[in-house]
Amino acid sequence: MFTSVRLAYCFSVIVIVAGHVQQTPGKQINRGKNFFGLFGNKPPQTDDPPEKCFCSCGVRNEESRIVGGQTTQMNEFPWMARLSYLNKFYCGGTLINDRYVLTAAHCVKGIIFRFMWFMIRVTFGEHDRCDEKTKPASMFVTRALSGDFSFLNFDNDIALLRMNERVPLTNTIRPICLPTVTDNDYVGTKAIAAGWGTLHEDGKPSCLLQEVEVPVMSLTDCRNMSYNPRMISDNMLCAGYREGMRDSCQGDSGGPLVAEREDKRYELIGVVSWGNGCARAGYPGVYTRITRYLDWILKNSIEGCFCED
């Protein structure tokens, strides 16, 4: 059975595997190895955050890929980030504060990215990635942080990217909120995934940002579907329909899965990680469960300025 990560482009140096090994439930992300003191878990001791951020997180611009979804409104999801390498789009990401983007570890842990992640360009405030006339904000990665991730099992598929300068926060560029309740399993929640990924399996990436609504299912239900139960760890979250039809797909890797809160703002509950094909019956999309990594995220992005909740 072929299990796909959801990269837009499969670089020759990135290994995409077909099998998984047994995972350890409840395993938390571990320390990463340092590369010349830069690729690790300690936040840099520079750029103290301003005393206060004048912004609000998780505000959707409703006035202003994905399989079975629809095109978003212009800058509808202002926390969306697009990752490109050598001018080629390959993954998504989510802005969490004015310095850091959250993405999937498999978007930065390939052989070439282990040493060349500083060549990743991150673009913000974009809707049509093919429109060369627009000049969206973009910057480079100065530091990548991940932990105990392996292409063999896709557990702990999460990474933080530090930007080379502070991201300008505007109406079209705004961070997502992080969860505040760590024990929320979100079962039954109608969540939204967004990205520039393919509109069908093995298709071409979309020029326009797409969105799709998928229900979160319990881990028990997910393990009782067509996946080998050992493939689904407690650090993962499954979302989709039993009959398929709607799903994230290639190119959506690293992008957000968000849910609306009672105050009408949105919080990040998952990172697009992997799945067996796209929108296949019995194979829901698998996401990294954000609530399992809140302490790690906050500790390692501390010098960024978080918007007020």
C-alpha positions as CSV (number, residue, x, y, z in Angstrom):
1,M,0.0,0.0,0.0
2,F,1.5,3.3,-1.0
3,T,1.2,6.0,1.6
4,S,1.7,9.5,0.4
5,V,3.1,12.6,2.0
6,R,1.5,15.7,0.7
7,L,4.4,17.5,-0.9
8,A,3.8,19.3,-4.2
9,Y,7.1,18.3,-5.6
10,C,9.1,15.2,-4.8
11,F,12.7,16.2,-4.9
12,S,15.1,13.5,-5.8
13,V,16.8,13.7,-2.5
14,I,13.7,13.2,-0.4
15,V,12.7,9.7,0.4
16,I,9.0,8.9,0.3
17,V,8.3,5.5,2.0
18,A,5.6,3.0,1.5
19,G,5.7,1.4,5.0
20,H,5.3,2.3,8.6
21,V,6.6,0.9,11.9
22,Q,4.8,0.6,15.2
23,Q,4.7,3.9,17.1
24,T,4.8,4.6,20.8
25,P,1.4,6.2,21.9
26,G,1.8,9.4,23.8
27,K,5.4,10.0,22.6
28,Q,6.4,13.6,22.9
29,I,8.7,15.4,20.5
30,N,12.4,15.1,21.5
31,R,15.4,17.3,21.2
32,G,16.7,17.7,17.6
33,K,20.3,17.5,16.7
34,N,22.3,20.7,16.3
35,F,23.8,21.6,13.0
36,F,26.6,24.1,13.8
37,G,24.6,25.2,16.7
38,L,21.6,26.2,14.5
39,F,19.5,23.2,14.1
40,G,18.2,22.4,17.5
41,N,15.7,23.2,20.2
42,K,17.1,26.3,22.0
43,P,15.5,29.5,20.9
44,P,18.0,32.2,19.8
45,Q,18.9,34.8,22.4
46,T,18.2,37.8,20.2
47,D,15.3,40.0,19.2
48,D,13.3,40.3,22.4
49,P,9.6,40.6,21.6
50,P,7.9,44.0,21.8
51,E,5.9,44.6,24.9
52,K,2.6,44.2,23.2
53,C,1.3,43.1,19.8
54,F,-1.4,45.2,18.3
55,C,-3.2,42.4,16.5
56,S,-5.8,39.7,16.9
57,C,-5.2,36.0,16.1
58,G,-7.5,33.7,14.2
59,V,-9.6,36.3,12.5
60,R,-10.9,35.1,9.2
61,N,-11.4,37.6,6.4
62,E,-14.8,36.3,5.1
63,E,-15.5,39.5,3.2
64,S,-12.7,40.0,1.3
65,R,-5.7,21.7,-2.6
66,I,-7.7,20.1,-1.6
67,V,-10.1,17.5,-3.1
68,G,-13.8,18.3,-3.1
69,G,-13.3,21.8,-1.8
70,Q,-13.6,25.3,-3.1
71,T,-11.5,28.4,-3.8
72,T,-11.2,30.7,-0.9
73,Q,-12.0,34.4,-0.8
74,M,-9.1,36.7,-1.3
75,N,-6.9,36.5,1.9
76,E,-9.7,34.7,3.6
77,F,-7.2,32.8,5.7
78,P,-4.5,35.4,6.6
79,W,-2.4,32.9,8.5
80,M,-1.6,30.9,5.4
81,A,2.1,30.6,4.3
82,R,3.5,29.1,1.2
83,L,6.9,27.4,1.2
84,S,9.1,27.3,-1.9
85,Y,12.6,25.9,-2.5
86,L,14.6,26.9,-5.6
87,N,11.5,28.9,-6.6
88,K,9.3,25.8,-6.6
89,F,6.2,25.6,-4.3
90,Y,6.2,22.4,-2.3
91,C,4.5,22.8,1.1
92,G,2.2,25.0,3.1
93,G,2.7,26.5,6.6
94,T,0.8,28.5,9.2
95,L,1.9,31.8,10.8
96,I,1.7,31.6,14.6
97,N,3.3,34.9,15.6
98,D,5.3,37.6,13.9
99,R,8.5,35.5,13.7
100,Y,7.5,31.8,13.4
101,V,5.7,29.6,10.9
102,L,4.5,26.1,11.8
103,T,4.8,23.3,9.2
104,A,5.3,19.6,8.9
105,A,8.7,18.1,9.7
106,H,8.7,16.1,6.5
107,C,8.8,19.5,4.7
108,V,12.2,20.3,6.1
109,K,13.7,17.0,7.1
110,G,14.7,15.6,3.7
111,I,18.4,15.1,3.1
112,I,18.8,18.4,1.3
113,F,16.7,20.4,3.7
114,R,18.7,19.2,6.7
115,F,21.6,21.3,5.5
116,M,19.9,23.8,3.1
117,W,16.8,24.8,4.9
118,F,18.0,28.4,4.9
119,M,17.1,28.4,1.1
120,I,13.4,27.9,1.9
121,R,11.4,31.0,1.0
122,V,8.2,31.7,2.9
123,T,5.4,33.8,1.3
124,F,2.6,35.5,3.2
125,G,-0.7,37.2,2.2
126,E,-1.0,35.3,-1.1
127,H,-4.1,34.0,-2.9
128,D,-3.0,33.3,-6.4
129,R,0.5,31.9,-6.3
130,C,0.7,32.0,-10.1
131,D,0.1,35.7,-10.4
132,E,3.5,37.2,-11.0
133,K,2.1,40.8,-10.9
134,T,1.4,40.7,-7.2
135,K,4.2,41.3,-4.7
136,P,3.3,39.4,-1.6
137,A,5.5,39.6,1.5
138,S,8.2,36.9,1.5
139,M,11.3,36.1,3.6
140,F,13.8,33.4,4.2
141,V,14.2,30.8,7.0
142,T,17.1,31.4,9.4
143,R,16.4,28.4,11.7
144,A,14.4,25.2,11.5
145,L,13.4,23.2,14.5
146,S,11.9,19.7,14.6
147,G,12.3,16.7,16.8
148,D,12.0,12.9,16.7
149,F,10.5,12.6,13.3
150,S,11.2,9.7,10.9
151,F,9.9,9.0,7.4
152,L,9.4,5.4,8.6
153,N,6.4,6.3,10.8
154,F,5.5,10.0,10.4
155,D,5.1,10.4,14.1
156,N,6.0,13.9,15.4
157,D,5.5,15.4,12.0
158,I,5.9,19.0,13.1
159,A,8.5,21.8,12.6
160,L,9.0,25.5,13.4
161,L,10.5,27.9,11.0
162,R,12.1,31.1,12.2
163,M,11.9,34.0,9.7
164,N,14.9,36.2,9.0
165,E,12.9,39.3,10.0
166,R,9.6,40.0,11.7
167,V,6.5,39.3,9.6
168,P,4.5,42.5,9.0
169,L,1.1,42.0,10.4
170,T,-1.8,43.5,8.5
171,N,-5.4,42.8,7.6
172,T,-4.1,40.2,5.0
173,I,-1.3,38.7,7.1
174,R,-2.4,37.6,10.6
175,P,-1.4,34.7,12.8
176,I,-3.7,31.8,13.8
177,C,-4.6,31.3,17.4
178,L,-3.2,28.3,19.2
179,P,-5.4,26.0,21.3
180,T,-5.8,26.8,25.0
181,V,-7.4,23.6,26.1
182,T,-4.9,20.7,25.8
183,D,-7.4,17.8,26.3
184,N,-9.8,18.8,23.6
185,D,-10.0,15.9,21.1
186,Y,-12.2,17.9,18.6
187,V,-14.2,14.7,17.7
188,G,-17.1,15.7,15.5
189,T,-15.7,19.2,14.9
190,K,-16.1,20.5,11.3
191,A,-12.5,21.6,10.6
192,I,-11.1,23.4,7.6
193,A,-8.0,22.5,5.7
194,A,-6.4,24.9,3.2
195,G,-3.6,24.9,0.7
196,W,-2.5,25.2,-2.9
197,G,-2.2,21.4,-3.3
198,T,-3.6,19.2,-6.1
199,L,-7.4,19.1,-6.7
200,H,-7.2,15.4,-7.3
201,E,-4.7,12.6,-6.7
202,D,-1.6,12.9,-8.8
203,G,-2.9,16.2,-10.3
204,K,-1.2,19.5,-10.6
205,P,-1.0,22.0,-7.7
206,S,-3.7,24.8,-7.7
207,C,-2.8,28.4,-8.5
208,L,-5.6,29.6,-6.2
209,L,-5.8,28.8,-2.5
210,Q,-8.3,26.1,-1.8
211,E,-10.3,25.1,1.3
212,V,-12.2,22.0,2.3
213,E,-14.3,21.3,5.4
214,V,-13.8,17.8,6.9
215,P,-15.1,16.4,10.2
216,V,-12.6,15.2,12.9
217,M,-13.0,11.6,13.8
218,S,-11.9,9.8,16.9
219,L,-8.7,7.8,16.9
220,T,-10.7,4.7,17.6
221,D,-12.8,5.2,14.5
222,C,-9.7,6.1,12.4
223,R,-7.9,2.9,13.6
224,N,-11.0,0.9,12.6
225,M,-10.9,2.2,9.1
226,S,-8.6,0.9,6.3
227,Y,-5.3,2.0,7.9
228,N,-3.2,-0.4,9.9
229,P,-4.1,0.7,13.5
230,R,-0.4,0.8,14.4
231,M,0.1,3.6,11.8
232,I,-2.1,6.0,13.8
233,S,-0.4,7.3,16.9
234,D,-1.9,9.4,19.7
235,N,0.1,12.4,18.2
236,M,-2.1,12.2,15.1
237,L,-5.6,13.5,14.3
238,C,-7.8,12.0,11.5
239,A,-10.3,14.1,9.6
240,G,-12.5,13.2,6.6
241,Y,-15.4,11.1,5.5
242,R,-15.7,7.4,5.5
243,E,-16.7,7.5,1.9
244,G,-13.8,9.8,1.0
245,M,-14.6,12.5,-1.6
246,R,-13.1,15.4,0.4
247,D,-9.5,15.6,1.6
248,S,-6.2,17.5,1.6
249,C,-3.8,16.2,-1.1
250,Q,-0.3,16.5,-2.5
251,G,1.1,20.1,-2.0
252,D,-1.0,20.7,1.1
253,S,1.6,19.2,3.5
254,G,2.5,21.4,6.4
255,G,-0.6,23.5,5.9
256,P,-3.2,24.2,8.6
257,L,-6.3,22.4,9.8
258,V,-8.3,24.9,11.8
259,A,-11.5,25.0,13.8
260,E,-13.8,27.8,14.8
261,R,-14.0,28.7,18.4
262,E,-17.0,30.0,20.3
263,D,-15.7,33.5,20.0
264,K,-15.8,33.1,16.1
265,R,-12.0,33.1,15.9
266,Y,-10.1,30.2,14.5
267,E,-7.5,28.0,16.2
268,L,-4.9,25.6,14.7
269,I,-5.8,22.0,15.6
270,G,-3.7,20.1,13.0
271,V,-0.9,20.2,10.5
272,V,-1.4,18.4,7.1
273,S,0.8,15.3,7.3
274,W,0.0,12.2,5.3
275,G,-2.6,9.8,3.9
276,N,-3.2,6.9,1.6
277,G,-3.7,8.7,-1.7
278,C,-6.2,11.5,-1.6
279,A,-9.9,11.4,-0.7
280,R,-10.0,7.6,-0.9
281,A,-12.9,5.8,0.8
282,G,-11.7,4.4,4.1
283,Y,-8.6,6.6,4.2
284,P,-9.2,9.9,5.9
285,G,-6.5,12.6,6.0
286,V,-4.0,12.3,8.8
287,Y,-2.8,15.4,10.6
288,T,-0.3,16.2,13.4
289,R,-2.3,16.9,16.6
290,I,-1.3,20.4,17.8
291,T,-2.5,20.0,21.4
292,R,0.3,17.4,21.9
293,Y,3.0,20.0,21.1
294,L,1.8,23.2,22.7
295,D,4.5,23.4,25.3
296,W,7.2,22.7,22.7
297,I,5.7,25.3,20.3
298,L,5.5,28.0,22.9
299,K,9.0,27.3,24.3
300,N,10.7,27.4,21.0
301,S,8.9,30.4,19.5
302,I,9.1,32.6,22.6
303,E,10.9,35.5,21.0
304,G,8.1,36.0,18.5
305,C,5.2,38.3,19.5
306,F,1.9,36.4,19.9
307,C,-1.3,38.3,19.2
308,E,-3.7,38.7,22.0
309,D,-6.4,36.0,22.3
